[in-house]
Amino acid sequence: MRASAWASRARAHRGLRPLSVADLVAAFEVPVADWLPGGGGFALMEDGLPTPICIELVDDAGTSALAEVEQRVILRAMDNLGTRTDAAEGYTTFRRFLVEHATAPHGDAARAVRAVGIDLSEVYEPVAAGAKLATPSGDVFYPCPRCGWPLAVRGSSLSCARSATCLAEGSWFRLEKQSVIPLGKLDSPQPRPCTGVAVLRVGVWRYTTLPGLAEIELATRLEEIAGVQVELWPFIDRYDLDVRLGEHQWRVDVKDQTSAMRLARHLAERPAREATWIVVPDARRDQVPILHRNVPPEARYLFAYSSEFVRRVKGAL
Ligand SMILES: [Zn+2]
């Protein structure tokens, strides 16, 4: 009811009739811009299920329990490593493992997690029912070719349904008898047995693996520039990339979020102690002007999309 009151108020400004709760629920299946002035061109629901972009908006919300779970795991790992002489290296190794192993053989996952003093069940779990396919030789799953998480099975469709970025890159397939037909640009994955496999819990996958892929990609591009040194996930400071070139230094946080306005509010409420670059993936370059407009300069953030940031570092040569 509150949502229908809010939507109706926004519509009243444009002389549009109010929406009842039933109207609003029906409207979830059509593009938001069709019923909410200034809304996006995407729908919130499709065939009775929330769309990836809808799930991302919920996940990105400040009260997201998923983000808190992930924070707890990462902070506990840092705590447990504490003052060990190899703490920084152990932390980076753990983070990289999570980014590169959305699924892993049970033994590998247990070793990686135990190395930072955390129980396997806090970070990994068995393959979810919604990703399993029964075959004569036992249950199998298909890993997403981009992020490695098990693809969701819906009827004859297989997709990385919770990640708008994976979907945009083409992680979408059709099951036909024994074969998997690509519907996007990514090649079909091979089936893997569910037995003995550990799958990252959704909060860790969403808040460590997905942004981590963008972080590693940016680090790789920067390291191709002669003389540039990149440290991923510096242990003591809470940002993603420490980039150095001669006497230049950039502190970088990579943000791969759906709502630029929500990100802007989050940053405005948490000013940086030192100038920090917020870098968004190229596919989200439209967010840069929104962030510029909505985060006050005294918060000490600077904004760029990936390619623009790489050019800036090259320009410092
Ligand atoms: Zn994926």
Boltz pocket constraint, residues with backbone or C-beta under 6 A from the ligand:
constraints:
  - pocket:
      binder: B
      contacts: [[A, 144], [A, 145], [A, 146], [A, 147], [A, 148], [A, 149], [A, 160], [A, 163], [A, 166], [A, 171]]
      max_distance: 6.0
